[in-house]
Amino acid sequence: MTVHATSEADLIRSNSEFYEPLWRDSKLVPPERFNTWPLVQELIAHGSRRLEVAPGLRPRLPLDGTQFLDLSHSALAQLQKHGARTAHGLVGAMPFADASFDFTCAFDIVEHVLDDDAAFAEIARVTASGGYLLLSVPLHEAAWNAFDEFVGHCRRYEPNAIVAKLATHGFTVERSAVYGMQPSSPRLLAWGQHYLTHQRDRAMWWYNRVFMPLSLRFAGKLDLKPGLIDTTGVDEILLVCKKTSA
């Protein structure tokens, strides 16, 4: 595993260079189009105060009534245009009071920050006791590849280590499922990296009009299991966690 960023400022800059143009050239995908929507509908019944951290233009929580936090001004502008409440900021220093939310959502975020303990501490701080956290992370350090480098990951998590880290911050894993849409073909991944780097307009046309619609259409139903699933060969996992302690 390789991490090129040596400071938080470095990491913010590199992530902004990748994601700001991505969201500027993309369209917002409504949350009900993702396979997480049935689970989200179930979980929002437990409380009306909701936060989604760094969704970009792929929010999983309902736009109406949800607080969104992101570093991308392009993403925030579109979210706000569609009726969402927005705030600019980082997961490691969120501008919200303690126990502000009953349901917090963070998809593909904590692997991007240098100090993930600070990120988890902030998520725990703003989530009320008895509230839920919906989290996704990439698994297995041995599976580190060019995709991780390209999108700005700092790490992958060992399954038992992420469960232990969540417990340290007061969260219990109630259910989990296989998750994610990383390209399985090295050739397709290399193609995407090349065109995003050298022909971004062409790459974004294919991403918005072909690959994203296809991935949404063929995404399977989440197969949630109690506790931690067997993670053998699993690239990314979705975790349904409950805040059990302060």
Backbone as CSV, one residue per row, in Angstrom:
resi,resn,N_x,N_y,N_z,CA_x,CA_y,CA_z,C_x,C_y,C_z
1,MET,0.842,-1.191,0.000,0.000,0.000,0.000,0.874,1.237,0.000
2,THR,0.504,2.259,-0.802,1.285,3.476,-0.889,0.396,4.674,-0.648
3,VAL,0.857,5.579,0.184,0.156,6.835,0.417,1.093,7.955,0.014
4,HIS,0.717,8.755,-0.996,1.584,9.808,-1.473,1.441,11.088,-0.661
5,ALA,0.247,11.358,-0.145,0.033,12.575,0.630,0.770,12.487,1.957
6,THR,1.421,13.578,2.342,2.173,13.601,3.592,1.544,14.522,4.622
7,SER,0.479,15.214,4.265,-0.207,16.108,5.189,-1.677,16.175,4.815
8,GLU,-2.497,16.681,5.736,-3.921,16.837,5.453,-4.131,17.796,4.286
9,ALA,-3.320,18.870,4.232,-3.433,19.829,3.128,-3.118,19.173,1.796
10,ASP,-2.096,18.301,1.785,-1.740,17.536,0.586,-2.913,16.687,0.124
11,LEU,-3.531,16.022,1.096,-4.625,15.105,0.781,-5.841,15.865,0.272
12,ILE,-6.157,16.981,0.908,-7.274,17.807,0.453,-7.044,18.276,-0.974
13,ARG,-5.823,18.698,-1.261,-5.503,19.187,-2.592,-5.637,18.067,-3.642
14,SER,-5.079,16.885,-3.346,-5.122,15.796,-4.328,-6.543,15.291,-4.544
15,ASN,-7.321,15.199,-3.464,-8.710,14.771,-3.615,-9.531,15.808,-4.372
16,SER,-9.262,17.095,-4.097,-9.987,18.156,-4.794,-9.664,18.144,-6.281
17,GLU,-8.408,17.889,-6.606,-8.005,17.857,-8.016,-8.702,16.739,-8.775
18,PHE,-9.007,15.639,-8.092,-9.689,14.530,-8.751,-11.203,14.710,-8.733
19,TYR,-11.782,15.035,-7.555,-13.225,14.992,-7.409,-13.934,16.271,-7.832
20,GLU,-13.290,17.426,-7.691,-13.966,18.666,-8.091,-14.303,18.656,-9.591
21,PRO,-13.353,18.305,-10.485,-13.719,18.200,-11.904,-14.733,17.086,-12.182
22,LEU,-14.634,15.993,-11.419,-15.578,14.891,-11.609,-16.996,15.351,-11.355
23,TRP,-17.227,16.024,-10.217,-18.584,16.465,-9.890,-19.017,17.645,-10.754
24,ARG,-18.087,18.471,-11.166,-18.435,19.601,-12.034,-19.005,19.116,-13.366
25,ASP,-18.520,17.964,-13.831,-18.923,17.439,-15.133,-19.976,16.335,-15.040
26,SER,-20.505,16.098,-13.846,-21.474,15.009,-13.651,-22.849,15.553,-13.308
27,LYS,-23.834,14.688,-13.407,-25.189,15.022,-13.009,-25.534,14.294,-11.718
28,LEU,-26.406,14.910,-10.938,-26.824,14.291,-9.681,-27.672,13.056,-9.969
29,VAL,-27.357,11.963,-9.271,-28.135,10.725,-9.381,-29.026,10.627,-8.142
30,PRO,-30.344,10.568,-8.303,-31.248,10.521,-7.145,-30.994,9.283,-6.281
31,PRO,-31.125,9.416,-4.968,-30.803,8.303,-4.061,-31.650,7.057,-4.265
32,GLU,-32.871,7.229,-4.747,-33.741,6.058,-4.920,-33.298,5.151,-6.060
33,ARG,-32.314,5.573,-6.844,-31.823,4.731,-7.934,-30.758,3.729,-7.469
34,PHE,-30.241,3.909,-6.256,-29.204,3.012,-5.760,-29.814,1.819,-5.032
35,ASN,-29.067,0.721,-4.979,-29.583,-0.475,-4.308,-29.611,-0.335,-2.788
36,THR,-29.087,0.776,-2.278,-29.160,1.052,-0.842,-30.500,1.649,-0.418
37,TRP,-31.336,2.045,-1.374,-32.544,2.788,-1.057,-33.509,2.032,-0.120
38,PRO,-33.797,0.750,-0.341,-34.685,0.052,0.604,-34.139,0.057,2.034
39,LEU,-32.824,-0.138,2.186,-32.219,-0.104,3.513,-32.318,1.283,4.113
40,VAL,-32.053,2.305,3.322,-32.144,3.686,3.801,-33.557,3.994,4.272
41,GLN,-34.560,3.574,3.516,-35.949,3.812,3.915,-36.264,3.159,5.259
42,GLU,-35.683,1.996,5.471,-35.874,1.310,6.759,-35.224,2.088,7.900
43,LEU,-34.001,2.556,7.676,-33.238,3.192,8.751,-33.723,4.600,9.078
44,ILE,-34.233,5.340,8.098,-34.675,6.708,8.392,-35.928,6.714,9.260
45,ALA,-36.571,5.571,9.384,-37.739,5.490,10.270,-37.345,5.613,11.734
46,HIS,-36.039,5.429,12.044,-35.581,5.481,13.434,-35.292,6.906,13.914
47,GLY,-35.352,7.896,13.040,-35.098,9.269,13.457,-35.078,10.197,12.263
48,SER,-35.477,11.455,12.497,-35.616,12.403,11.396,-34.360,13.232,11.151
49,ARG,-33.401,13.204,12.076,-32.199,14.042,11.924,-31.126,13.233,11.189
50,ARG,-30.828,13.650,9.952,-29.973,12.836,9.089,-28.789,13.641,8.554
51,LEU,-27.635,12.962,8.456,-26.426,13.562,7.898,-25.789,12.590,6.917
52,GLU,-25.419,13.090,5.726,-24.594,12.307,4.820,-23.297,13.068,4.564
53,VAL,-22.174,12.368,4.773,-20.853,12.978,4.669,-20.263,12.702,3.288
54,ALA,-19.872,13.773,2.602,-19.155,13.701,1.319,-19.829,12.794,0.290
55,PRO,-21.088,13.067,-0.050,-21.769,12.229,-1.048,-21.405,12.571,-2.481
56,GLY,-20.767,13.730,-2.705,-20.591,14.183,-4.072,-21.952,14.343,-4.708
57,LEU,-22.125,13.805,-5.915,-23.422,13.836,-6.583,-24.063,12.454,-6.621
58,ARG,-23.678,11.624,-5.626,-24.247,10.283,-5.508,-24.846,10.101,-4.107
59,PRO,-25.768,10.988,-3.685,-26.341,10.878,-2.339,-27.158,9.610,-2.183
60,ARG,-27.073,9.003,-1.015,-27.880,7.822,-0.718,-29.063,8.160,0.175
61,LEU,-29.012,9.281,0.877,-30.115,9.683,1.743,-31.042,10.641,0.996
62,PRO,-32.317,10.727,1.423,-33.262,11.634,0.750,-32.735,13.065,0.752
63,LEU,-32.891,13.756,-0.343,-32.413,15.136,-0.422,-33.187,16.046,0.521
64,ASP,-34.481,15.869,0.573,-35.321,16.694,1.432,-35.155,16.276,2.896
65,GLY,-34.750,17.198,3.719,-34.646,16.938,5.155,-33.320,16.381,5.623
66,THR,-32.364,16.174,4.728,-31.049,15.644,5.103,-30.011,16.751,5.054
67,GLN,-29.111,16.737,6.021,-27.953,17.634,6.013,-26.810,16.942,5.279
68,PHE,-26.230,17.623,4.293,-25.096,17.089,3.549,-23.852,17.925,3.827
69,LEU,-22.722,17.231,3.977,-21.426,17.881,4.189,-20.478,17.415,3.103
70,ASP,-19.812,18.343,2.419,-18.889,17.956,1.357,-17.811,19.013,1.206
71,LEU,-16.686,18.599,0.622,-15.582,19.503,0.328,-15.747,20.131,-1.050
72,SER,-16.529,19.498,-1.923,-16.683,19.961,-3.299,-17.753,21.042,-3.412
73,HIS,-17.347,22.220,-3.861,-18.310,23.300,-4.062,-19.260,22.970,-5.209
74,SER,-18.763,22.273,-6.238,-19.622,21.891,-7.357,-20.729,20.951,-6.906
75,ALA,-20.376,19.956,-6.088,-21.376,19.018,-5.586,-22.374,19.722,-4.679
76,LEU,-21.892,20.573,-3.792,-22.783,21.271,-2.861,-23.775,22.161,-3.605
77,ALA,-23.313,22.823,-4.658,-24.199,23.704,-5.421,-25.346,22.913,-6.043
78,GLN,-25.043,21.738,-6.598,-26.104,20.931,-7.208,-27.038,20.338,-6.163
79,LEU,-26.477,19.878,-5.052,-27.325,19.345,-3.986,-28.293,20.415,-3.481
80,GLN,-27.765,21.606,-3.269,-28.601,22.708,-2.783,-29.665,23.079,-3.815
81,LYS,-29.301,23.047,-5.091,-30.240,23.352,-6.166,-31.420,22.386,-6.162
82,HIS,-31.169,21.147,-5.697,-32.231,20.136,-5.647,-32.918,20.084,-4.285
83,GLY,-32.713,21.115,-3.466,-33.461,21.242,-2.223,-32.802,20.721,-0.968
84,ALA,-31.540,20.297,-1.051,-30.856,19.752,0.122,-30.274,20.859,0.998
85,ARG,-30.087,20.558,2.271,-29.351,21.442,3.180,-27.874,21.076,3.098
86,THR,-27.008,22.049,2.927,-25.600,21.751,2.683,-24.678,22.545,3.590
87,ALA,-23.485,21.982,3.813,-22.423,22.667,4.560,-21.090,22.245,3.958
88,HIS,-20.155,23.182,3.907,-18.824,22.904,3.380,-17.916,22.518,4.538
89,GLY,-17.200,21.402,4.396,-16.306,21.004,5.480,-15.761,19.604,5.293
90,LEU,-14.985,19.174,6.285,-14.306,17.885,6.270,-14.868,16.967,7.333
91,VAL,-14.772,15.668,7.089,-15.275,14.689,8.047,-14.517,14.761,9.364
92,GLY,-13.264,15.194,9.347,-12.479,15.252,10.571,-12.709,16.479,11.421
93,ALA,-13.525,17.413,10.926,-13.823,18.641,11.681,-15.176,19.169,11.232
94,MET,-16.231,18.515,11.669,-17.567,18.845,11.170,-18.196,19.987,11.966
95,PRO,-18.886,20.910,11.287,-19.454,22.094,11.941,-20.828,21.837,12.558
96,PHE,-20.962,20.757,13.315,-22.240,20.401,13.903,-22.068,20.129,15.400
97,ALA,-23.123,20.356,16.156,-23.096,20.120,17.604,-23.083,18.624,17.908
98,ASP,-22.687,18.296,19.127,-22.690,16.905,19.571,-24.098,16.304,19.451
99,ALA,-24.146,15.028,19.081,-25.400,14.264,19.040,-26.477,14.952,18.196
100,SER,-26.074,15.537,17.069,-27.010,16.279,16.224,-27.869,15.380,15.341
101,PHE,-27.423,14.119,15.125,-28.076,13.289,14.116,-28.414,11.904,14.644
102,ASP,-29.559,11.390,14.162,-29.993,10.035,14.507,-29.496,9.009,13.491
103,PHE,-29.088,9.493,12.317,-28.678,8.610,11.230,-27.575,9.322,10.444
104,THR,-26.386,8.726,10.445,-25.243,9.293,9.732,-24.802,8.315,8.648
105,CYS,-24.473,8.855,7.502,-24.123,8.037,6.351,-22.771,8.490,5.806
106,ALA,-21.841,7.533,5.590,-20.513,7.861,5.054,-20.072,6.742,4.117
107,PHE,-20.281,6.946,2.822,-19.907,5.954,1.820,-18.554,6.310,1.213
108,ASP,-17.609,5.367,1.294,-16.320,5.522,0.612,-15.618,6.819,1.002
109,ILE,-15.538,7.082,2.300,-14.966,8.342,2.763,-13.737,8.149,3.641
110,VAL,-13.852,7.323,4.694,-12.796,7.282,5.712,-11.477,6.742,5.167
111,GLU,-11.525,5.975,4.071,-10.282,5.480,3.480,-9.512,6.584,2.762
112,HIS,-10.136,7.759,2.600,-9.494,8.873,1.901,-8.760,9.835,2.836
113,VAL,-8.935,9.712,4.148,-8.345,10.684,5.069,-7.123,10.090,5.768
114,LEU,-6.140,10.957,6.043,-4.926,10.478,6.700,-5.214,10.006,8.118
115,ASP,-5.961,10.800,8.870,-6.262,10.474,10.269,-7.691,9.939,10.359
116,ASP,-7.848,8.646,10.139,-9.206,8.090,10.155,-9.774,8.022,11.560
117,ASP,-8.915,7.954,12.583,-9.431,7.970,13.954,-10.125,9.302,14.259
118,ALA,-9.557,10.400,13.760,-10.204,11.705,13.930,-11.543,11.735,13.205
119,ALA,-11.587,11.116,12.026,-12.843,11.060,11.271,-13.901,10.249,12.018
120,PHE,-13.507,9.084,12.533,-14.457,8.257,13.279,-14.887,8.944,14.577
121,ALA,-13.977,9.658,15.203,-14.316,10.387,16.431,-15.364,11.460,16.147
122,GLU,-15.225,12.146,15.018,-16.196,13.172,14.659,-17.553,12.550,14.294
123,ILE,-17.520,11.455,13.553,-18.772,10.767,13.218,-19.483,10.326,14.498
124,ALA,-18.710,9.787,15.434,-19.298,9.362,16.710,-19.829,10.549,17.507
125,ARG,-19.104,11.653,17.461,-19.513,12.847,18.224,-20.861,13.389,17.761
126,VAL,-21.078,13.438,16.446,-22.313,14.058,15.944,-23.478,13.078,15.872
127,THR,-23.217,11.775,16.073,-24.287,10.772,16.034,-24.803,10.518,17.446
128,ALA,-26.090,10.636,17.621,-26.697,10.456,18.939,-26.635,9.001,19.382
129,SER,-26.608,8.787,20.696,-26.662,7.436,21.239,-27.953,6.751,20.779
130,GLY,-27.826,5.530,20.288,-28.974,4.824,19.737,-29.187,5.076,18.266
131,GLY,-28.395,6.003,17.695,-28.505,6.311,16.278,-27.759,5.301,15.421
132,TYR,-27.916,5.445,14.118,-27.314,4.500,13.176,-26.252,5.174,12.304
133,LEU,-25.259,4.379,11.941,-24.239,4.773,10.979,-24.249,3.769,9.836
134,LEU,-24.358,4.268,8.612,-24.247,3.438,7.422,-22.912,3.782,6.770
135,LEU,-22.024,2.793,6.700,-20.630,3.028,6.323,-20.190,2.003,5.281
136,SER,-19.417,2.451,4.291,-18.790,1.508,3.375,-17.292,1.782,3.309
137,VAL,-16.503,0.691,3.240,-15.043,0.803,3.169,-14.486,-0.315,2.284
138,PRO,-13.334,-0.069,1.640,-12.660,-1.140,0.897,-11.907,-2.052,1.860
139,LEU,-11.791,-3.318,1.505,-11.201,-4.321,2.395,-9.886,-4.881,1.863
140,HIS,-9.092,-5.384,2.816,-7.901,-6.202,2.565,-6.732,-5.404,1.967
141,GLU,-5.736,-5.144,2.791,-4.545,-4.434,2.332,-3.863,-5.154,1.172
142,ALA,-3.924,-6.467,1.174,-3.281,-7.245,0.109,-3.947,-7.015,-1.250
143,ALA,-5.153,-6.476,-1.251,-5.872,-6.235,-2.500,-5.602,-4.841,-3.068
144,TRP,-4.704,-4.078,-2.435,-4.373,-2.720,-2.898,-3.970,-2.760,-4.365
145,ASN,-4.535,-1.818,-5.173,-4.264,-1.847,-6.606,-4.238,-0.443,-7.191
146,ALA,-4.145,-0.371,-8.512,-4.030,0.920,-9.194,-5.270,1.782,-8.990
147,PHE,-6.426,1.156,-8.820,-7.654,1.915,-8.584,-7.552,2.698,-7.276
148,ASP,-7.027,2.070,-6.228,-6.859,2.757,-4.945,-5.974,3.992,-5.100
149,GLU,-4.881,3.827,-5.818,-3.963,4.934,-6.065,-4.676,6.054,-6.820
150,PHE,-5.408,5.669,-7.853,-6.003,6.638,-8.762,-7.052,7.506,-8.079
151,VAL,-7.872,6.903,-7.207,-8.971,7.660,-6.588,-8.588,8.287,-5.254
152,GLY,-7.339,8.108,-4.824,-6.865,8.802,-3.630,-7.111,8.098,-2.313
153,HIS,-7.137,6.773,-2.320,-7.262,6.047,-1.055,-5.965,6.143,-0.248
154,CYS,-6.107,6.178,1.057,-4.959,6.103,1.959,-4.762,4.695,2.504
155,ARG,-5.814,3.888,2.477,-5.736,2.552,3.080,-6.894,1.692,2.625
156,ARG,-6.724,0.393,2.845,-7.816,-0.572,2.883,-7.868,-1.130,4.302
157,TYR,-9.015,-1.667,4.696,-9.193,-2.144,6.064,-9.246,-3.664,6.127
158,GLU,-8.584,-4.211,7.124,-8.801,-5.615,7.428,-10.157,-5.732,8.132
159,PRO,-10.952,-6.748,7.817,-12.325,-6.838,8.336,-12.432,-6.718,9.858
160,ASN,-11.650,-7.494,10.589,-11.750,-7.441,12.046,-11.248,-6.110,12.598
161,ALA,-10.297,-5.485,11.876,-9.752,-4.205,12.330,-10.790,-3.092,12.231
162,ILE,-11.597,-3.085,11.159,-12.601,-2.030,11.036,-13.709,-2.219,12.067
163,VAL,-14.059,-3.466,12.372,-15.059,-3.723,13.421,-14.537,-3.250,14.773
164,ALA,-13.255,-3.527,15.056,-12.659,-3.105,16.317,-12.566,-1.587,16.405
165,LYS,-12.215,-0.935,15.300,-12.112,0.526,15.293,-13.473,1.161,15.548
166,LEU,-14.509,0.623,14.929,-15.854,1.137,15.165,-16.258,0.971,16.621
167,ALA,-15.912,-0.184,17.210,-16.242,-0.426,18.619,-15.545,0.586,19.524
168,THR,-14.310,0.928,19.192,-13.562,1.923,19.966,-14.310,3.256,20.007
169,HIS,-15.024,3.548,18.934,-15.744,4.817,18.850,-17.229,4.673,19.185
170,GLY,-17.601,3.541,19.793,-18.952,3.384,20.318,-19.967,2.790,19.374
171,PHE,-19.516,2.194,18.253,-20.436,1.615,17.280,-20.357,0.092,17.267
172,THR,-21.502,-0.552,17.186,-21.597,-1.997,17.038,-22.110,-2.330,15.635
173,VAL,-21.450,-3.253,14.964,-21.890,-3.672,13.632,-23.065,-4.639,13.787
174,GLU,-24.223,-4.225,13.304,-25.414,-5.069,13.391,-25.596,-5.961,12.167
175,ARG,-25.331,-5.411,10.970,-25.473,-6.160,9.721,-24.408,-5.708,8.729
176,SER,-24.187,-6.506,7.709,-23.224,-6.134,6.674,-23.572,-6.827,5.365
177,ALA,-22.977,-6.325,4.280,-23.239,-6.890,2.952,-22.084,-6.555,2.022
178,VAL,-21.919,-7.372,0.981,-20.973,-7.050,-0.091,-21.461,-5.779,-0.774
179,TYR,-20.521,-4.918,-1.147,-20.902,-3.622,-1.699,-19.856,-3.172,-2.713
180,GLY,-20.192,-2.146,-3.502,-19.202,-1.491,-4.345,-19.339,-1.787,-5.814
181,MET,-18.745,-0.862,-6.622,-18.832,-0.976,-8.070,-17.463,-0.802,-8.721
182,GLN,-16.388,-1.191,-8.047,-15.069,-1.064,-8.646,-14.978,-1.948,-9.887
183,PRO,-14.381,-1.440,-10.995,-14.229,-2.276,-12.197,-13.450,-3.541,-11.897
184,SER,-13.978,-4.690,-12.332,-13.290,-5.955,-12.084,-12.260,-6.255,-13.158
185,SER,-12.369,-5.595,-14.296,-11.453,-5.822,-15.407,-10.277,-4.858,-15.335
186,PRO,-9.046,-5.351,-15.215,-7.886,-4.457,-15.225,-7.804,-3.625,-16.497
187,ARG,-8.230,-4.205,-17.617,-8.182,-3.472,-18.889,-9.159,-2.303,-18.871
188,LEU,-10.377,-2.539,-18.343,-11.370,-1.472,-18.256,-10.901,-0.379,-17.304
189,LEU,-10.292,-0.782,-16.191,-9.772,0.184,-15.229,-8.678,1.035,-15.857
190,ALA,-7.755,0.401,-16.572,-6.670,1.129,-17.224,-7.219,2.091,-18.284
191,TRP,-8.248,1.647,-19.010,-8.895,2.497,-20.011,-9.490,3.737,-19.356
192,GLY,-10.215,3.524,-18.247,-10.841,4.638,-17.548,-9.826,5.624,-17.002
193,GLN,-8.746,5.123,-16.429,-7.705,5.990,-15.896,-7.064,6.821,-16.998
194,HIS,-6.798,6.169,-18.125,-6.155,6.879,-19.237,-7.028,8.028,-19.728
195,TYR,-8.315,7.746,-19.959,-9.173,8.772,-20.525,-9.534,9.854,-19.512
196,LEU,-9.665,9.502,-18.237,-9.897,10.533,-17.228,-8.701,11.463,-17.099
197,THR,-7.507,10.926,-17.331,-6.300,11.730,-17.224,-6.052,12.560,-18.478
198,HIS,-6.284,11.964,-19.661,-5.868,12.612,-20.905,-7.022,13.122,-21.774
199,GLN,-8.211,12.540,-21.627,-9.361,12.975,-22.409,-10.594,12.990,-21.508
200,ARG,-10.580,13.909,-20.549,-11.616,13.919,-19.508,-13.015,14.090,-20.085
201,ASP,-13.196,14.966,-21.073,-14.541,15.188,-21.625,-15.124,13.899,-22.196
202,ARG,-14.292,13.164,-22.934,-14.751,11.901,-23.513,-15.052,10.887,-22.419
203,ALA,-14.174,10.823,-21.419,-14.373,9.884,-20.314,-15.648,10.191,-19.548
204,MET,-15.918,11.483,-19.309,-17.117,11.850,-18.552,-18.386,11.561,-19.359
205,TRP,-18.321,11.699,-20.683,-19.479,11.359,-21.507,-19.839,9.887,-21.309
206,TRP,-18.849,9.015,-21.394,-19.083,7.578,-21.206,-19.503,7.269,-19.773
207,TYR,-18.895,7.929,-18.809,-19.216,7.681,-17.402,-20.672,8.030,-17.096
208,ASN,-21.104,9.232,-17.537,-22.446,9.708,-17.211,-23.535,9.018,-18.021
209,ARG,-23.254,8.679,-19.274,-24.296,8.176,-20.168,-24.311,6.662,-20.334
210,VAL,-23.206,6.007,-19.980,-23.128,4.565,-20.198,-22.833,3.798,-18.912
211,PHE,-21.655,4.042,-18.324,-21.219,3.197,-17.213,-22.045,3.386,-15.940
212,MET,-22.356,4.642,-15.577,-23.156,4.856,-14.379,-24.566,4.287,-14.536
213,PRO,-25.294,4.571,-15.637,-26.625,3.965,-15.793,-26.601,2.439,-15.796
214,LEU,-25.594,1.842,-16.438,-25.510,0.384,-16.457,-25.239,-0.182,-15.070
215,SER,-24.337,0.469,-14.324,-24.006,-0.036,-12.989,-25.219,0.058,-12.070
216,LEU,-26.024,1.110,-12.214,-27.230,1.243,-11.401,-28.273,0.199,-11.790
217,ARG,-28.401,-0.037,-13.090,-29.426,-0.975,-13.555,-29.131,-2.403,-13.125
218,PHE,-27.850,-2.777,-13.153,-27.502,-4.166,-12.887,-26.989,-4.418,-11.468
219,ALA,-27.011,-3.393,-10.616,-26.613,-3.598,-9.222,-27.599,-4.549,-8.548
220,GLY,-27.086,-5.582,-7.929,-27.949,-6.555,-7.271,-28.513,-6.035,-5.955
221,LYS,-29.535,-6.686,-5.490,-30.113,-6.354,-4.194,-29.098,-6.645,-3.099
222,LEU,-29.012,-5.747,-2.115,-28.092,-5.963,-1.001,-28.473,-7.217,-0.228
223,ASP,-27.504,-8.070,-0.004,-27.739,-9.310,0.738,-27.184,-9.129,2.149
224,LEU,-27.959,-8.479,2.978,-27.521,-8.158,4.338,-27.591,-9.375,5.244
225,LYS,-26.534,-9.546,6.042,-26.454,-10.642,7.007,-26.172,-10.073,8.398
226,PRO,-26.575,-10.775,9.450,-26.261,-10.306,10.801,-24.755,-10.271,11.039
227,GLY,-24.298,-9.253,11.760,-22.885,-9.153,12.106,-22.008,-8.952,10.886
228,LEU,-20.798,-9.523,10.950,-19.834,-9.385,9.865,-19.919,-10.586,8.936
229,ILE,-20.111,-10.330,7.640,-20.187,-11.411,6.664,-18.815,-12.064,6.471
230,ASP,-18.812,-13.207,5.805,-17.557,-13.816,5.358,-16.964,-12.889,4.296
231,THR,-15.797,-12.344,4.565,-15.220,-11.334,3.680,-14.179,-11.905,2.714
232,THR,-14.091,-13.210,2.608,-13.152,-13.824,1.668,-13.464,-13.362,0.248
233,GLY,-12.495,-12.736,-0.387,-12.684,-12.281,-1.750,-13.565,-11.062,-1.918
234,VAL,-13.972,-10.429,-0.811,-14.842,-9.252,-0.867,-13.978,-7.994,-0.965
235,ASP,-14.237,-7.178,-1.985,-13.438,-5.973,-2.212,-13.905,-4.806,-1.353
236,GLU,-15.214,-4.701,-1.145,-15.770,-3.588,-0.368,-16.973,-4.079,0.413
237,ILE,-17.174,-3.471,1.579,-18.249,-3.924,2.461,-19.107,-2.753,2.900
238,LEU,-20.393,-3.021,3.079,-21.333,-2.067,3.646,-21.660,-2.517,5.060
239,LEU,-21.564,-1.595,6.015,-21.779,-1.918,7.429,-22.920,-1.078,7.988
240,VAL,-23.878,-1.747,8.616,-24.959,-1.076,9.332,-24.584,-1.113,10.814
241,CYS,-24.308,0.054,11.378,-23.781,0.131,12.750,-24.731,0.925,13.641
242,LYS,-24.751,0.554,14.912,-25.566,1.296,15.882,-24.676,1.921,16.927
243,LYS,-24.969,3.157,17.274,-24.213,3.883,18.308,-24.713,3.376,19.669
244,THR,-23.884,2.606,20.338,-24.301,1.960,21.577,-23.721,2.612,22.823
245,SER,-22.740,3.525,22.637,-22.168,4.210,23.789,-21.706,5.586,23.383
246,ALA,-21.553,6.444,24.368,-21.148,7.831,24.087,-19.672,7.893,23.749
